[in-house]
Amino acid sequence: MSDAAQPTAAEVRAAAEAVKAALDRHLAAVENRTGDDDPAVYAAFNDLAAAAEAYDERLYDRYDEVTPFEIPGVEDSLPPYAGPAQPNALSVLIRRDYAVAEPQRLLAQAQRIADAEGDDEAPRTAAAVGSSVHAAIGVLFGEYEADEIASRHKEFGLEEGDSTLWVAAADELPEPGEWLSTPFDQADPSRVICRFDVSAVFDEDELYEEDPTGRTHELP
């Protein structure tokens, strides 16, 4: 970086003062929080992370020095909460990824489900499974709730990937069937009250922790 592009000493000092102010706001929000998922704490956390990251960058650019802690990546986080303080309704958005680790086990389990139907539809369902993983997945998810599949995924030949759950505020419940054709198009990150992420990267060397907003980030 050229000298002309470097921040001034005053800019570095201003960034440090911004961190101090953000710390005070974060502590005040924590001291006055109304519950575990207080949006004010969430917003103060994001502000503190952004201020600390800005200071870290200016400190390095000006003095080639770094801070002794890791700053959570705010570019990948949700924006500050902008929904109602007391929502009248909630939307729960869940994503779970799986690898089909053992196709034969999946096929066998789906075939067992089809064979156990015991009604007039059983022969047609059983025939549809065959050697089709696509059909087997349809049978499996048609029989079990998603939470049960998550708790028994190995039994069905699946391997867990990342997963996330968002709880978002809504003004009111939509009309029945209103969003069924496009269930995820109206997800608004600024209305997410809390989120809970699960990933293998969070288990590596115990270098990650969950913050008060339900997010997981790297430890120093």
Backbone as a ProteinNet text record, in pm:
[ID]
protein_1_A
[PRIMARY]
MSDAAQPTAAEVRAAAEAVKAALDRHLAAVENRTGDDDPAVYAAFNDLAAAAEAYDERLYDRYDEVTPFEIPGVEDSLPPYAGPAQPNALSVLIRRDYAVAEPQRLLAQAQRIADAEGDDEAPRTAAAVGSSVHAAIGVLFGEYEADEIASRHKEFGLEEGDSTLWVAAADELPEPGEWLSTPFDQADPSRVICRFDVSAVFDEDELYEEDPTGRTHELP
[TERTIARY]
84.8	0	88.3	55.8	134.7	108.6	205.8	188.7	63.4	31.4	-85.5	-215.1	-214.9	-336.4	-350.2	-247.2	-251.4	-340.2	-408.8	-486.2	-392.4	-439.1	-358.9	-362.8	-270.1	-269.3	-400.7	-455.1	-581.8	-695.7	-692.3	-795.3	-785.6	-663.1	-645.6	-698.2	-665.1	-713	-865.7	-925.7	-1071.8	-1135.3	-1071.1	-1121.9	-1114.5	-1006.2	-993.5	-1101.3	-1130	-1234.3	-1371.3	-1390.5	-1516.7	-1535.1	-1423.7	-1430	-1468.9	-1409.1	-1440.8	-1589.4	-1640.2	-1781	-1871.2	-1831.6	-1910.6	-1908.8	-1795.1	-1787.4	-1885.4	-1889.4	-1981.5	-2126.9	-2159.7	-2296.9	-2331.6	-2235.7	-2259.8	-2283	-2199.3	-2215.9	-2349.5	-2387.1	-2515.5	-2631	-2620.8	-2726.8	-2736.1	-2621.7	-2620.5	-2677.9	-2640	-2688.2	-2838.8	-2895.6	-3038.2	-3117.7	-3062	-3129.6	-3259.6	-3354.8	-3486	-3499.1	-3397.3	-3400.3	-3280.6	-3272.3	-3157.2	-3146.8	-3258.1	-3259.6	-3291.8	-3246.7	-3274.9	-3214.1	-3294.1	-3240.1	-3142	-3153.9	-3059.5	-2919.8	-2910.1	-2779.5	-2722.4	-2808.3	-2765.8	-2710.8	-2782.3	-2738	-2607.7	-2595.3	-2472.5	-2355.2	-2379.6	-2273.9	-2221.5	-2313.1	-2273.1	-2196.7	-2243.4	-2175.5	-2034	-2019.6	-1888	-1795.2	-1846.4	-1764.6	-1718	-1809.2	-1774	-1669.8	-1687.8	-1593.3	-1455.8	-1453.6	-1326.1	-1253.6	-1328.9	-1267.4	-1207.3	-1279.6	-1228.9	-1100.1	-1098.4	-977.7	-861.9	-887.4	-783.8	-721.1	-806	-756.1	-672.3	-719.3	-645.7	-514	-517.1	-396.1	-289.2	-331.4	-236.5	-185.6	-278.3	-238.2	-141.7	-162.2	-79	50.9	40.8	155.6	207.4	141.4	178.9	170.6	69	44.8	-96.7	-118.9	-250.2	-301	-430.3	-489.7	-475.4	-485.1	-464.1	-590	-687.2	-808.5	-860.4	-937.4	-998	-1130.2	-1157.6	-1283.5	-1378.9	-1499.1	-1594	-1623.8	-1637.2	-1662.7	-1803.4	-1816.2	-1949.6	-2007.1	-1921.3	-1974.5	-2067.7	-2052.1	-2136	-2248.4	-2257.2	-2358.4	-2485.3	-2589.3	-2715.2	-2708.4	-2787.5	-2791.5	-2856.5	-2845	-2910.9	-3060.6	-3115.6	-3258.1	-3341.5	-3438.4	-3522.8	-3670.3	-3701.6	-3840.8	-3905.8	-4030.4	-4102.8	-4043.1	-4053.1	-4000	-4076.6	-4206.9	-4289.5	-4365	-4305.5	-4368.6	-4499.3	-4592.2	-4721.5	-4719.6	-4617.1	-4606.3	-4459.1	-4428.5	-4291.2	-4285.4	-4174.3	-4142.5	-4013.4	-4014.6	-3896.7	-3843.2	-3722.8	-3660.4	-3548.1	-3552.1	-3453.5	-3388.8	-3257.5	-3185.8	-3092.7	-3098.7	-3008.7	-2952.7	-2822.7	-2760	-2717	-2735	-2692.3	-2619.2	-2521.1	-2460.2	-2521.1	-2549.2	-2597.7	-2474	-2436.1	-2310.4	-2322.5	-2439.2	-2460.6	-2590.6	-2584.2	-2707.6	-2782.4	-2709.4	-2775.8	-2854	-2798.1	-2869.5	-2996.6	-2983.9	-3100.2	-3207.7	-3167.4	-3263	-3330.8	-3252.1	-3307.8	-3409.2	-3379	-3471.6	-3599.9	-3586.8	-3705.7	-3789.5	-3723.3	-3795.9	-3871.1	-3807.8	-3872.4	-3997.9	-3987.8	-4104.1	-4216.2	-4178.5	-4278.3	-4344.8	-4266.1	-4321.7	-4413.9	-4391	-4469.5	-4597.3	-4622.8	-4742.8	-4869.2	-4878.1	-4987.3	-5123.3	-5127.5	-5257.9	-5248.7	-5350.1	-5356.4	-5246.9	-5189.5	-5087.2	-4949.5	-4935.6	-4804.1	-4733.9	-4799	-4727.3	-4676	-4755.8	-4712.4	-4595	-4600.9	-4492.2	-4365.6	-4379.1	-4262.4	-4194.9	-4274	-4216.6	-4147.6	-4200.4	-4143.5	-4006.7	-3978.6	-3849.2	-3739	-3745.7	-3647	-3505.1	-3428.7	-3289.7	-3274.9	-3387	-3384.5	-3363.5	-3248.4	-3223	-3322	-3355.4	-3452.2	-3584.3	-3634.1	-3760.1	-3745.6	-3630.7	-3607.8	-3612.7	-3554.9	-3557.1	-3699.5	-3779.7	-3919.5	-3995.9	-3971.5	-4037.3	-3994	-3864.5	-3810.3	-3868.7	-3863.9	-3914	-4065.6	-4130.3	-4275.2	-4321.4	-4236.7	-4271.2	-4235.4	-4118.4	-4067	-4062.8	-4080.8	-4059.7	-3911.8	-3883.4	-3744.6	-3657.9	-3714.9	-3637.5	-3599.6	-3688.1	-3655.5	-3547.1	-3553.3	-3447.9	-3314.7	-3316.6	-3193.1	-3132.7	-3216.7	-3166.1	-3127.3	-3175.7	-3148.6	-3078.8	-3010.4	-2958.8	-2865.4	-2781.2	-2687.9	-2763.1	-2873.6	-2956	-3008.9	-3026.2	-3080.3	-2971.4	-2845.1	-2736.3	-2698.9	-2733.1	-2703.3	-2591.6	-2518.3	-2411.1	-2442.5	-2437.9	-2474.9	-2375.7	-2427.4	-2347.5	-2382.6	-2368.5	-2404.5	-2556.5	-2598.1	-2739.7	-2756.8	-2870.4	-2899.8	-3049.2	-3083.4	-3223.4	-3236.6	-3326.4	-3353.7	-3494.1	-3506.9	-3638.3	-3661	-3756.8	-3780	-3915.5	-3920.7	-4044.8	-4134.4	-4263.9	-4362.8	-4470.9	-4530.9	-4637.4	-4763.9	-4790.9	-4907.8	-4889.6	-4966.8	-4959.1	-5010.5	-4939.7	-4990.8	-5119.6	-5189.2	-5308.3	-5268.5	-5354.2	-5321.8	-5286.2	-5172.5	-5128.1	-5060.9	-5049	-4999.8	-4856.9	-4769.4	-4628.4	-4580.5	-4670.3	-4627.6	-4549.8	-4580.9	-4510.9	-4369.8	-4345.1	-4211.8	-4181.7	-4159	-4151.7	-4034.1	-3926.4	-3807.4	-3776.9	-3859.9	-3831.8	-3848.5	-3932.6	-3961.6	-3883.9	-3782.4	-3700.6	-3627.1	-3646.3	-3586.1	-3483.6	-3353.2	-3250.5	-3262.7	-3316	-3325.6	-3435.6	-3517.3	-3622.7	-3590	-3468.5	-3429.4	-3402.9	-3477.2	-3463.2	-3342.2	-3325.7	-3211	-3185.2	-3064.4	-3029.6	-2936.5	-2937.4	-2855.6	-2791.6	-2659.3	-2584.3	-2509.4	-2503.2	-2425.4	-2335	-2204.6	-2108.4	-1988.9	-1928.4	-1810	-1695.5	-1691.3	-1580.1	-1582.4	-1701	-1710.2	-1652.3	-1627.4	-1575.7	-1424.8	-1359.7	-1216.6	-1136.7	-1071	-982.1	-1052.3	-1184.9	-1263.9	-1229.8	-1214.8	-1176.2	-1296.2	-1415.6	-1533.7	-1626.7	-1704.2	-1801.9	-1927.1	-2036.4	-2162.6	-2177.7	-2212.1	-2229.6	-2374.2	-2408	-2542.8	-2654	-2619.8	-2722.9	-2750.6	-2677.3	-2694.2	-2598	-2515.5	-2416.9	-2293.2	-2221.4	-2098.2	-1983.2	-1877.6	-1764.6	-1634.3	-1524.1	-1393.1	-1343.5	-1285.1	-1224.5	-1085.7	-1035.6	-898.7	-797.9
-119.3	0	124.3	223.6	344.7	431.2	526.6	615.6	700.2	739.2	824.6	753.3	617.9	541.9	502.8	522.3	483.5	577.4	524.5	613	700.1	814.6	903.1	854.4	907.1	873.2	914	1027	1074	977.6	920.7	824.9	696.4	655.4	537.5	565.8	684.2	722.8	729.8	783.5	793.3	654.1	561	423.6	358.5	387.4	334.3	390.5	519.1	580	521	487.7	426.4	289.5	215.3	85.7	104	203.5	229.3	263.2	346	383.7	263	179.4	59.9	-38.4	-47.3	-131.9	-85.1	46.2	101.3	71.6	87.3	60.8	-86.7	-173	-316.8	-356.6	-304.7	-336.5	-285.5	-164.6	-108.7	-193.9	-240.6	-325.2	-457.5	-515	-640.8	-621.7	-513.3	-487.6	-464.4	-415	-383	-476.2	-589.3	-679	-732	-758.6	-806.5	-957.8	-1024.8	-1170.3	-1218.1	-1350	-1406.6	-1361.6	-1324.5	-1288.3	-1140.5	-1056.5	-913.2	-853.8	-793.8	-736.2	-622.8	-553.5	-445	-500.2	-614.6	-678.7	-725	-780.3	-826.5	-711.1	-597.5	-481.9	-426.1	-420.2	-369.3	-460.3	-589.9	-685.9	-661.6	-645.4	-619.8	-488.6	-385.1	-255.6	-265.7	-339	-356.7	-433.6	-538.6	-616.6	-531.5	-448.7	-363.2	-258.5	-197.7	-96	-156.8	-274.9	-340.5	-381.2	-426.8	-464.8	-342.8	-230.4	-108	-61.9	-69.3	-30.5	-123.8	-251.7	-349.9	-321.7	-290.7	-263.9	-136.2	-30.2	96.3	84.7	10.5	-9.7	-81.4	-180.4	-256.2	-172.5	-101.7	-22.7	89.9	148.6	261.9	218.6	118.6	84.4	-58.7	-134	-274.1	-353.2	-321.8	-391.3	-448.9	-549.2	-612.8	-616.3	-637.6	-652.2	-798.1	-826.4	-962.8	-1048.2	-1012.9	-1092.5	-1097.2	-1201.9	-1219.6	-1145.5	-1080	-1007.5	-1094.5	-1127.1	-1203.7	-1131.9	-1207.8	-1148.2	-1092.5	-961.6	-900.8	-898.6	-917.6	-912.8	-1030.2	-1140.6	-1257	-1264.2	-1167	-1171.6	-1103.1	-1118.6	-1054.2	-904.9	-825.8	-681.6	-657.5	-537.5	-507.6	-534.2	-581.9	-614	-488.2	-499.2	-384.8	-419.2	-532	-572.2	-515.4	-553	-501.2	-550.9	-468.6	-507.2	-625.9	-630.5	-741.5	-797.5	-892.7	-945.9	-1017.9	-1006.9	-1074.1	-1215.3	-1245.4	-1377.9	-1406.8	-1532	-1574.7	-1662	-1652	-1745.7	-1818	-1949.9	-2028.8	-2090.2	-2050.3	-2097	-2192.1	-2311.7	-2414.1	-2466	-2477.2	-2546.6	-2649	-2772.5	-2878.7	-2945.6	-2959.7	-3027.3	-3168.5	-3262.7	-3400.6	-3451.9	-3535.3	-3612	-3752.1	-3805.9	-3943.7	-4032.9	-4066.1	-4138.5	-4286.5	-4343.5	-4486.8	-4506.6	-4498.1	-4510	-4640.8	-4749.6	-4878.3	-4883.4	-4822.4	-4817.1	-4731.7	-4620.8	-4535.5	-4611.4	-4682.7	-4759.6	-4867.7	-4934.5	-5041.5	-4987.3	-4871.5	-4813.2	-4768.2	-4708.4	-4664.9	-4785.2	-4893.1	-5013.2	-5073.6	-5069.2	-5121.1	-5039.4	-4908.6	-4822	-4854.4	-4871	-4899.9	-5034.4	-5132.5	-5266.2	-5269.8	-5178	-5176.6	-5095.9	-5037.2	-4955.2	-5035	-5155.4	-5245.1	-5205.8	-5123.6	-5090	-5108.1	-5063.9	-5085.2	-5012.4	-4911.3	-4833.1	-4897.6	-4994.7	-5051.4	-5107.6	-5188.8	-5244.3	-5136.1	-5032.4	-4926.9	-4849.1	-4821.4	-4750	-4832.8	-4961.1	-5049.4	-5056	-5063.6	-5071.4	-4942.2	-4831.7	-4701.9	-4680.7	-4744.7	-4726	-4786.8	-4916.2	-4984.6	-4946.5	-4901.7	-4858.9	-4708.2	-4636.2	-4491.3	-4420.4	-4355.6	-4276.8	-4161.8	-4105.8	-3995.9	-4039.4	-4157.4	-4207.6	-4240.6	-4295.7	-4333.1	-4210.5	-4100.5	-3977.1	-3928.8	-3936.2	-3896.7	-3980.6	-4111.4	-4200.8	-4167.6	-4147.3	-4121.1	-3993.4	-3884.7	-3756.6	-3750.4	-3839.6	-3848.1	-3922.6	-4007.3	-4088.7	-4021.8	-3954.1	-3901.2	-3748.2	-3689.6	-3546.9	-3514.5	-3391.5	-3352.2	-3363.5	-3332.9	-3342.9	-3487.2	-3580.1	-3720.6	-3768.9	-3725.4	-3761.4	-3705.2	-3582.1	-3521.6	-3602.9	-3655.1	-3730.5	-3872.8	-3921.4	-4060.9	-4068.5	-3960.9	-3953.2	-4068.5	-4113.2	-4222.9	-4352	-4371.1	-4489.7	-4493.9	-4375.6	-4367.4	-4350.5	-4368.1	-4359.2	-4218.3	-4121.4	-3981.7	-3931.3	-3832.5	-3769.1	-3620.3	-3569.3	-3430.3	-3332.2	-3225.2	-3110.5	-2993.5	-2873.1	-2755.4	-2745.8	-2678.3	-2649.8	-2515.3	-2452.4	-2324.3	-2312.9	-2239.8	-2212.3	-2063.8	-1998.5	-1856.2	-1841.1	-1757.7	-1721.8	-1574.6	-1548.2	-1411.8	-1360.3	-1230.9	-1166.7	-1138.7	-1149.4	-1116.1	-1028.9	-943.8	-857.3	-937	-1034.9	-1120.9	-1246.4	-1347.9	-1470.4	-1446.1	-1495	-1481.9	-1561.1	-1531.2	-1608.6	-1752.3	-1850.8	-1990.1	-2007.9	-2071.5	-2099	-1983.4	-1869.5	-1748.4	-1763.3	-1827.4	-1832.1	-1971.8	-2067.7	-2206.1	-2226.8	-2148.7	-2167.2	-2109.6	-2010.9	-1950.3	-1928.9	-2035	-2024.2	-1945.2	-1930.2	-1865.7	-1730.2	-1687.8	-1563.7	-1439.5	-1448	-1329.7	-1325.3	-1407.6	-1405.7	-1272.2	-1201.9	-1070.6	-1079.8	-1076.7	-1090.1	-986.2	-867.5	-763.4	-790.8	-894	-929.1	-1056.4	-1106.6	-1227.5	-1193.1	-1255.3	-1231.7	-1306.8	-1430.9	-1510.2	-1617.9	-1670.5	-1778.7	-1874.8	-1999.5	-2103.2	-2184.3	-2183.1	-2248.7	-2370.5	-2475.2	-2594.5	-2623.7	-2637.8	-2665.9	-2738	-2824.5	-2895.9	-2800.6	-2685.1	-2592.4	-2539.7	-2541.2	-2491.3	-2589.4	-2713.2	-2815.3	-2831.5	-2765	-2784.3	-2719.7	-2802.7	-2756.7	-2665.8	-2672.8	-2593.5	-2444.4	-2395.8	-2256.7	-2165.8	-2217.5	-2137.9	-2137.9	-2032.7	-2023.5	-1955.6	-1973.8	-1910.9	-1780.2	-1674	-1545.5	-1530.1	-1422.1	-1407.9	-1404.4	-1379.8	-1374.4	-1511.8	-1614.5	-1746.6	-1773.9	-1678.4	-1698.1	-1765.6	-1834	-1897.9	-1829.2	-1795.9	-1725.6	-1773.2	-1735.3	-1786.3	-1720.8	-1804.7	-1754.7	-1699.8	-1608.7	-1560.4	-1670.2
0	0	0	-83.4	-90.5	31.6	57.9	171.5	157.5	32	7.9	44.3	33.4	59.6	205.7	284	424.1	504.9	606.6	694.3	777.3	816.6	900.8	1045.1	1124.7	1266.7	1332.8	1289.1	1344.1	1310.6	1191	1151.9	1233.6	1262.8	1347.7	1487.9	1540.1	1672.4	1675.9	1570.2	1564.3	1561.4	1490.2	1485.6	1623.1	1697.2	1833.6	1924.1	1911.2	1992.4	1958.3	1831.1	1789.7	1854.4	1868.6	1935.6	2082.3	2148.7	2289.6	2307.2	2217.6	2225.8	2199.7	2102.6	2071.1	2187.9	2257.5	2377	2483.3	2505.4	2605.1	2567.5	2439.6	2395.7	2409.7	2377.9	2389.1	2534.3	2625.1	2766.1	2818.4	2778.3	2821.8	2770.6	2646.8	2590.6	2665.9	2700.5	2774.5	2914.8	2979	3115	3119.3	3011	3007.5	2917.6	2883.9	2790.6	2851.2	2764.2	2806.6	2796.4	2741.9	2728.2	2650.1	2629.4	2560.2	2414.9	2354.9	2212.9	2193	2284.2	2276.9	2150	2061.5	1937.6	1961.7	2075.7	2105.5	2129.4	2194.9	2215.9	2082	2001.2	1868.6	1785.2	1784.9	1707.1	1762.7	1897.4	1958.6	1930	1927	1893.3	1751.8	1657.6	1518.8	1506.7	1576.7	1571.9	1628.7	1739.4	1799.7	1706.9	1643.7	1551	1433.5	1379.5	1266.5	1306.6	1425.2	1471.3	1496.9	1558.4	1587.6	1460.2	1361	1234.8	1164.9	1167.6	1105.6	1174.1	1306.6	1380.2	1347.1	1343	1312.4	1175.8	1077.8	942.8	939.1	1002.3	1001.2	1078.5	1189.5	1268.6	1186.5	1112.3	1030.8	913.7	847.7	731.7	769.4	885.6	926.2	994.4	1085.9	1169.5	1150.7	1062.5	1041.8	1172.7	1253.1	1378.9	1376.7	1462.6	1467.9	1611.3	1625.5	1758.1	1803.4	1933.8	1984.3	1983	1900.1	1895.1	1751.8	1725.1	1594	1590.4	1479.9	1462.8	1381.3	1433.1	1351.7	1221.2	1114.3	983.6	973.2	978.6	974.6	833.8	732.5	597.7	569.9	647.3	627.6	730	819.2	923.1	875.4	955.5	921.9	951.7	883.9	914	1049.5	1104.3	1231.3	1224.4	1333.4	1338.8	1316	1226.6	1193.7	1202.8	1266.4	1279	1403.2	1428.9	1545.6	1676.4	1780.4	1911.4	1968.2	1941.9	1987.4	1866.6	1797.1	1675.4	1705.7	1612.7	1625	1568.3	1487.4	1426.2	1399.1	1373.2	1347.3	1223.3	1152.3	1045.1	1082.8	1078	1111.2	982.2	944.3	820.6	856.4	801.1	834.7	706.9	710.6	603.5	666.5	617.4	659.1	533.9	526.7	413.3	453.1	359.2	380.9	257.1	280.4	171.2	174.2	57.2	49.6	58.3	180.3	204.9	172.2	198.4	174.4	97.4	-35.1	-114.6	-91.7	-74.6	-56.4	74.2	178.6	305.2	289.6	220.1	196	119.1	14.7	-64.5	19	103.2	185.8	285.2	344.4	440.6	371.9	255.3	181.6	139.3	99.3	60.2	178.7	296.4	417.2	449.1	433.7	458.1	359.9	233	129.7	154.2	192.8	216.5	337.1	431.9	554.8	542.6	426.9	410.5	441.5	387.2	422	368.3	265.2	205.3	54.2	-16.2	-160.5	-235.4	-174.6	-242.7	-229.5	-141.1	-112.6	-234.8	-317	-432.6	-526.9	-549.8	-640.9	-581.4	-448.8	-383.6	-384.2	-352.9	-347.8	-482.7	-587.5	-720.8	-758.8	-709.4	-745.2	-682.6	-568.2	-502.2	-586.2	-607.1	-689.7	-655	-754.6	-733.9	-747.5	-736.4	-754.4	-620.9	-605.4	-484.9	-477	-592.4	-597.9	-534.7	-574.7	-519.7	-372.5	-333.9	-194.3	-103.5	-149.3	-70.2	-52.3	-158.3	-148.8	-47.8	-47.9	47.7	190.1	209.3	343.2	403	325.5	377.3	381	307.7	317.5	441.1	493.6	610	742	745.7	871.6	870.2	989.3	1005.2	987.8	944.9	918.7	1044.1	1162.2	1286.1	1317.1	1286.9	1311.4	1216.6	1092.5	997.5	1044.3	1097.6	1146.5	1260.4	1349.1	1463.2	1426.7	1311.5	1271.5	1136.5	1096.5	960.2	924.2	1018.4	988.8	957.7	1027.7	1004.8	861.9	801.3	665.6	560.1	600.3	503.1	465.2	550.4	522	612.4	562.6	640.3	652.2	774.7	798.7	738.1	679	639.7	730.6	682.1	760	774.8	880.1	896.4	964.7	941.2	1005.4	1029.6	1132.9	1165.1	1193.3	1119.6	1139.7	1195.6	1296.6	1349.4	1317.2	1229.5	1180.5	1226.5	1255.2	1297.8	1177.6	1200.5	1097.3	1159.1	1078.6	1129	1158.2	1073.7	1092.8	1009.7	1040.1	961.5	819.7	718.7	581.3	563.9	456.9	424	390.5	421.9	390.5	243	219.5	83.1	13.3	79.6	14	-37.2	40.4	2.4	-37	-47.5	-68.5	-198	-300.1	-428.2	-425.7	-339.4	-327	-178.1	-104	42.7	96.9	19.4	73	9.2	-83.9	-155.3	-67.7	33.4	113	243.9	258.4	379.8	389.5	499.9	520.1	632.9	601.1	706.1	816.7	785.8	887.4	988.7	965.1	1059.4	1138.2	1122.7	1195.4	1341.2	1430.6	1574	1629.2	1586.7	1629.5	1525.8	1525.4	1433.7	1505.3	1460.4	1521.6	1409.7	1404.9	1298.9	1352.3	1270.8	1302.6	1184	1209.8	1103.8	1161.9	1082.9	1128.3	1158.5	1094	1118.3	1260.7	1325.1	1461.4	1562.4	1519.6	1611.2	1603.9	1509.4	1488.9	1601.2	1679.6	1787.1	1887.4	1893.2	1988.3	1979.1	1854.9	1833.5	1811.4	1832.5	1805.6	1926.6	1939.4	2046.4	1994.9	2068.6	2031.6	2107.7	2035.4	2100.1	2146	2216.2	2271.3	2167.6	2041.7	1939.1	1878.7	1924	1866.8	1752.5	1715.2	1610.7	1667.8	1581.8	1623.3	1555.3	1630.8	1571	1631.4	1567.9	1606.4	1734.5	1819	1941.3	1911.9	1997.3	1978.2	2007
[MASK]
++++++++++++++++++++++++++++++++++++++++++++++++++++++++++++++++++++++++++++++++++++++++++++++++++++++++++++++++++++++++++++++++++++++++++++++++++++++++++++++++++++++++++++++++++++++++++++++++++++++++++++++++++++++++++++

